Amino acid sequence: MNEGEAPGVVIQFNGIYTGTVTYSWTDLSGLSYTGTVQVAGTTAAIPLPTDDNTDVGQLRSLLLQLQ
């Protein structure tokens, strides 16, 4: 991600993909996040929530379920 852009996870495809990617994950407090991103190319960015990140440290790992 570039400076000034919202934080997110970048997905790299090994070829051109056009369509929708649905993602979901659950954080340590049990909150679930689900969304979709449109893809037209070889990369997509899944946004991370930034509503209240005062208690969030550096992200060490993230397991996403992609559909």
Phi, psi and omega in degrees: 000147179267156179303136180093345178271154176296144179295147180191176178254127180266129176255130179249121177267152181274003176200175180291130178234134176234121180154196182252139173246126175260135182230157174204152172201163178236132181275177184295336179274359178096359178284133179257143178235134178220144178192182177224152172228143175274138181236135174214077182153215184248357178222156174214153178241125176264119183289145174260143181294138180232018182303310180218094183250025181293333180259007184265127176266195178294134179290122180265320179204156180212124178254112180258144171257115180257140179228000000 
